[in-house]
Amino acid sequence: MIQRVLQGVAAAAVLVLAACGSGGTAAPESTPHPVVAQVPTDSTAATLSSVPPVLTAPSPSAAQPEDCPLPQSGFDCDFQRRIAAAESYAGGRPGTVGIVLRDRQTGAVWRNAHAGDLTWTASTIKLAMVVDLLRRSRTHAITLSAGDRAQMAAMLHNSDDDAATTLWTKYGGKDHTAFNEAFPAYGMTSLRAERGYSKVFPYWGFQKCTADDLDRLINHVLGIAPAEDRAFILDHMRQVAPNQQWGVWGAGAAAHPGNKDGWSDEDGGWVMNTVGFVGPGERYTLAIMNNLRGKGGYDEGRQTDTEIARLLFAGRF
């Protein structure tokens, strides 16, 4: 498990340690942050034009209305019942849970009431970093070395914090804004940098976004990114290390999932986030951001994210 230890608020510095462990309660993936007030954001106003809109489809004629709890969602009755079960489960879990489920084939989308909540990204932002580095390399804005690509792979495989810091420092520009300036183009239109304990600002470890942002990000990867970039990313997301085999991974092996997880013990409590794809042709995408708000820890958040994916997908494939 990746661990980052806070040296102190007055020190204004962050020490990032990578260490692997097994069993028990996991150590933080990223440095605790100062309490920052949540700022409401209108996530529906920022939408990728290339991501298919929500389609409204009638429920199957063979089913009775009471069998289909969300007839306007565009999902079939089985999925509607699964969505209702996932929403009911999330409502009883610690903290708040933002969820966005998308069917890339039909365009149907379900998002819950917390999908637009600004939440610490933890390491989900590393996926956006890889997208940007591949784009800049392809356009000859930068030249990635073999070592750079190995660090990109490490960020996706086991969520390596040291690799993220090295790449952020090397390719963030003299004012460290290069990544943040690019992120909205990948769908992260609500993302905002936060002041924290790092020596530089902005910094990858101190950012907030919404489940809607992560939904748009993964759909950028699957639907807009060039095939070569997409192949690099999907290959690594399908082969993540054990410390990331939860969240979307809970869909089960038959669903052929791929995911990028992020977990962090903040000043205000743990956050446990997951984003990824499920099914043949990566048909479905799922983004979950669980802000435990001091009401639970790593184990509770990991269970919440994984069980939601299981409720939505287990047995569908």
DRENVOTI-198904 format. One record per residue: y, z, x of N, C-alpha, C in turn; residue in one letter. Coordinates in pm, whole numbers, plus 50000, padded with zeros to 5 digits. Layout:
# DRENVOTI-198904
YZXYZXYZXa/...
This chain:
# DRENVOTI-198904
498815000050085500005000050000501235000050088m/502204992650049503434991750126504295003650094i/504835010450196505625022450175506955020950243q/508025024750170509355024950229509935038750208r/510465045050313510885059050308512385059950321v/512985067150232514435069350234514805079550341l/515735075850425516175084950530517305094050482q/517965090350371519035099050323520155090850269g/520785096150165521865088650101523015086750197v/523365097150273524505096250363524255086750477a/523015084550511522685076150626522955061650600a/522965057650476523185043650438522295034250515a/521065037750530520115029350604518775030450538a/517955020250557516625020450497515585017250599v/514525024950599513405022550690512265017350607l/511735005750643510654999650566509355000450645v/508375006850589507085008550655506025001550575l/505114994150639503984987850571502724995050611a/502005000050514500765007150543499795004850431a/498495003650460497475000950360496735013750330c/496375015750203495615027250163494705023550050g/493825032350011492925029749901492745042249821s/492675040549688492395051449598493585060549581g/493565068549475494605078449454495885072049409g/496965079649412498275074849370498935067549485t/499465055749454500015047449560501375052049604a/501705048749729503025051649783504005041049736a/505325043949739506315034149694506225021449775p/506495010249707506564997449776507934995349833e/508965001149771510314999049817511095012149811s/512245012349882513045024249900513655029149769t/513675042249744514365047449627515815043249629p/516385040749513517755036249501518595046749432h/519895046449453520765055649380520755051949233p/521035061949149521065059149006522235049948977v/521965038848913522995029148879522945026948730v/524115027448664524125025748519523635011948481a/522785011248378522314998448327523474991748255q/523694979348282524754971648217524124961948121v/524464962547992523864953147897524154938847937p/523184930347915523364916247946522804907847834t/523474897047803523004888147699522084877947762d/520794881647774519844873047844519604860047770s/519834860047637519574847747563520604837047591t/521754840947648522784831047676522504823347803a/521554828247885521234821748012519814816548006a/519654803747983518324797947966518204785148045t/517104783348112516864770948184516694759648085l/517454748948100517334737748007516004730948018s/515344732448133514074725548154512894733348100s/513064746148063511964753748009511844750747861v/510664747147810510524743247670511024754047577p/511694750147467512194759847371511054765947292p/511364776847222510374783047136510114774047017v/508854771246989508484763046875507984772046763l/508314768546642507834775846526506724767946462t/505574774046448504434766946391503854775246278a/503394768546172502794775946061501474782146103p/501104793046038499814799146066498714790346010s/497524790746068496424782446020496164784745872p/495934774045798495784774845654494574782945613s/493564783845701492344791045667492534806045670a/493614810845732493814825145747494724830445637a/494494842645595495354849145498496604854345570q/497754854945500499004859345565498844872545638p/498074882145578497954895245642497154894545772e/496404883745793495634882045915496494877446031d/497694872546000498574866846102499884874646103c/499984884946186501134893846179502454887946226p/502414876746301503644870646353503624855646324l/503654851546196503474837446162504554828146216p/505734833446248506804824946299506824823946452q/505844830046517505864830546663505464817346729s/504704809146656504204796846716502834798346780g/502324810746789501004813246845499964813246733f/498694810246768497634810546667497394824846623d/496604826346516496404839646457495774849546554c/494824844946632494194853946729495234859246826d/496094850346875497124854746968498134863846899f/498454860946774499374869546701498854883746692q/497564885146664496974898546657496984905146795r/496734897246898496774902747034498184907247070r/499174899247034500564902847062500934915846990i/500534916846863500824929046787500174941146852a/498944939546901498254950646967498954954447097a/499394944347174500084947047300501414953947276a/502134949647172503414955847143503234970347098e/502224972747016501964986346971501574995347089s/500754989947179500344997547297501545000647386y/502374990647414503544992547501504485003047443a/504615003347310505515012847247505105027347265g/503845029747296503365043247317503225047247462g/503645038447552503505041047695504785047147754r/504695053547871505865059847931506975049847962p/508215053947938509365045547970509515033847875g/510135023247927510335011047848509614999447915t/509144990047833508364978747884508954965747829v/509464957247918509934944047879508834933847898g/508604925347798507484915747803507954902147755i/507554891547828507754877747783506444870247804v/505914864747696504694856547698505054842447659l/504564832547734504894818547705503634809947709r/503534800947611502514790447609503184777647654d/502884773247775503554761647832503124748547764r/502014748847695501544736647629502274734347496q/502404744847415503064743247285504534746747290t/504944754247391506334758847398506564771947327g/505534777747264505704790447194506034801547292a/506954810447252507364821647337507474834147251v/506954845247305507184858147242507794867347346w/508884873747307509534883647393509784896047309r/509604907547370509814919847293511254924647308n/511554936047248512924940947242513504944647378a/512654947247477513134951347610513104940047712h/512864927747667512774916447761514084913847834a/515194918247777516494916047839517054928047912g/516244938647928516714950747997516794948148148d/517944951348208518064950548354517214961548417l/516354957548509515414966648573515334963348721t/515114973448806514934970648948513804960448966w/514074950149045513074939549065511884944149146t/512074954449231511074957649333510724944649405a/509464942149432509114930649516508864917649440s/509084917449309508954904649239509974894549292t/511074899449348512094890449401511594882449521i/510524887149585509974879749698509464866049656k/509024864749531508614851649481509814842149481l/510964846849436512174838549437512594835149579a/512414844249673512744841449812511894830049867m/510594830249836509714819549883510124806149822v/510444806149692510904793849627512124788249700v/513064796849733514294792249797514054787349939d/513234794450014512964790150152512264776550155l/511324774350064510644761350058511614750250020l/512524753249926513504743149886514424739650003r/514924749750073515834747150185515134739650297r/513854742750319513104735550420512924720950381s/512614718450255512384704850207513644696450215r/514804702750195516074695450200516674695450340t/515914700450437516314700750579517534709650605h/517784719150515518854728750539518434739050642a/517124741650651516574750650751515264744550802i/514804749650912513494745550966512624757950976t/511604758350894510704769950892509684768851004l/509534779451081508534779851186507184783851127s/506144782751209504834787151165504854802151135a/505624809551215505754823851192506464826851060g/507484818951028508184820750901507224818750783d/506424808250792505494805450683504424816350672r/504024821850785503064832850781503674845050712a/504954847550737505614858850671505814856150522q/506084843650485506164840250343504824842650274m/503754838750340502424840950285502154855950270a/502594863850369502384878250364503144884650248a/504354879550219505114884750106504364882649975m/503704871149961502974868149839501614874949836l/500954875649952499594880849957499514895849936h/500254903350016500184918050004501544924549988n/502554916349953503914921249926504524928150047s/504414921750162504854927450289506374929150293d/506834941650300508264944650303508924940450434d/508234942750546508804939050676509044924050684d/508114916250630508284901650629509494897850547a/509684904250432510834901150347512144904450417a/512204915850484513424919750554513724910150669t/512704906050742512894896750853513444883350803t/512864878150695513304865250643514684866150578l/514964877350512516284879350452517364879650560w/517074886450669518024887350779518214873850847t/517134866550867517184853950939517844842850858k/517594842550726518054831250645519054835150536y/519554847450541520504851850439521934847550465g/522204842050583523564838150616524354849850673g/525484846850732526244857350799526764868050704k/526944864250575527394874150477526254878750387d/525014874450417523794878850347523734874250202h/524524864250164524584860150023523804847349994t/523224840950094522604827850073521524828149966a/520684838449968519604839149869520164841449729f/521054851249716521584854349584522344842649522n/522994834849605523694823149553522744812649498e/521514812449549520534802449507519684806949389a/519494819949372518544824849272518794819949129f/520044818749082520234814048944519634800248917p/519574791749019519004778349001517514778848970a/516884790048997515454791548970515214799548842y/516274801448763516154808148635516574822548634g/516904828248750517244842448755518754844248732m/519164840648612520584840148579521164853848546t/520334863648517520834877148491520744886048614s/520104881348720519904889448840521234893548902l/521284905948949522494910649016522124919849131r/522864918649238522674927349353523304940949325a/522674951449380523164965149362523424971449499e/524404980249503524634988049624523504998149639r/523044999849763521935009149786522055015649922g/520915018449981520865025550107520745016150228y/520815003250205520634993750315521934992050394s/521784987050516522944984550601523704972250557k/523034963150487523664950650445523714949950293v/524644941750244524764939150101525154924550084f/524454917349999523284921649921522024922150007p/521004928449952519734930350022518614928549921y/517504922949964516434919849870515904932249797w/515944943749862515384955749804516254962749703g/517474957949682518384964349588518934954049491f/518074949849398518434939549301517874943649164q/518524939149060518024941148924517954927748851k/516934926548765516844914748679516124918848551c/515764909048469515104911748342513754904548338t/512934908248240511674900948220511964886448185a/513064883848116513454870048087513694862248217d/514324868748316514544862148445513214858548511d/512264868048510510974865448574510214854548500l/510354854048368509744843248290510304829748332d/511614828948345512214816148385511834812648529r/511724822748616511344820148755509944814148765l/508954820348701507594815148712507474801448646i/508254798848542508204785748480508944775248563n/509894779548644510484770348743509424766348845h/508674776048892507614773148989506614763248931v/506204765548807505144757448747505604744048694l/506864743248654507314730948589508384722948660g/509044728748759510164721948823509984720348974i/509464730549039509294729949185508404718049223a/508704711449335507874700249381506414704449401p/505524694949386504094697849389503674705049516a/504204701049630503814707349756504224721949761e/505434724849715505904738749711505054746749613d/504814740949497504044747849394502634751049444r/502014741649513500654743849564500614755549661a/501614756549748501684767649844501764780949770f/502634781549671502864794049599501654797949516i/501114788449439500004791649350498754795749427l/498524789349539497354792749620497404807349662d/498574811949705498694825849749498714835549632h/499274831649518499304840549403497904842549344m/497024832849363495654834049314494764842349408r/495244845149529494414852049627495114864449681q/495764871849593496514883449638495574894549685v/496124903249768495374914649822495094924849711a/494154934049735493824944249634495024952049582p/496054954049666497194961849618498014954549512n/497684941749487498384934249382497424929449273q/496224934349272495264929849171495314938849047q/496464938548983496704945648858497784937748783w/498264942948674499274935548598498664923148535g/499244911548560498724898948506497254897148544v/496874902648657495474902048703494524907648598w/495014916348512494194922348408493684912448305g/494164900148306493654889848215492184887148241a/491704890248360490294888548392490014876048473g/488904876348547488564865348637488394852148563a/487874852548440487664840148365488964832948334a/490074840148337491384834348308492024828048431a/491404829548549491934824148675493424827648693h/493744840648690495154844548699495714843548840p/497014843448847497734844948972498954853348943g/499344862249034500504870749004501234875149129n/502464879449106503274886449206503714899449142k/503314910549202503664923749150504774930049232d/505434939649170506454947349240506424961649191g/506454971349281506404985449242507294993449334w/507975003249276508945010849355509255024149288s/509395034449370509805047649321511305048849344d/512075047149237513525047449245514055061549223e/515355063349245515965076349216515755080049069d/515745070148980515565072748838514125072348792g/513175070548883511765070048848511125056948889g/509835056048869509075044348910509385032148822w/509295020248886509255007648814507995000248857v/507324994048760506074986748786506184973148717m/506284962548795506554949248741505464939348782n/505254929348698504264918848729504694905848662t/504474894748730504764881548675503704871948727v/503254862948640502234853448684501794843948575g/500644837748598500144827348509498664829848479f/498204823748368496854826048319496344813348252v/495044810748267494404800148190494324786748260g/493584777448202493444763948258494814757148270p/495054751348387496334744648407497524754048403g/497274766948429498344777048425499094776048291e/498324774948183498924772448051499854783748007r/499474796148033500254807647986500934814748102y/502134819448076502824827848174503144841248109t/503184851548194503454865048145504344872348245l/505394878548195506284886748277506404900448212a/506204910948291506304924748242507124932948341i/508084940448289508844949848371508784963448303m/508104972948369507914986348315508814996148392n/509865000648327510745010748384510295024248328n/509605032148411509015044548361510045055748336l/511225054248390512345063448362511975078148384r/511185080648488510815094248522509755100448433g/509175092548343508185097848249506745094848291k/506585088948407505265085648458505405080148598g/504275077448663504295072548800503555059548818g/503175056948941502495044448976501255042148890y/500415051948876499165050248803499405046548657d/500355053448593500655050548453501215036448437e/502125032548528502715019248519501715008248545g/500865010348644499835000448674498904998648554r/498525009648490497655008948374498345001648258q/499635004648237500374998248128500384983148145t/500804978248261500914963848285499564956948273d/498544963048330497214956948331496614956448192t/496784967148115496214967547980496914957547888e/498204955547906498904945447824498324931647850i/498094928447977497494915448010496084914447953a/495324925247959493974925047904493994922947753r/494864930047684494954928547539495324914347500l/496174908047578496644894647544495604883747575l/494824885447681494034874147730492524876247738f/492044888547750490604890547771489804884447656a/488824876047691487974869747591488524856547538g/489704852447581490274839747534489704827947610r/489094830347725488674819247811487174820247842f/
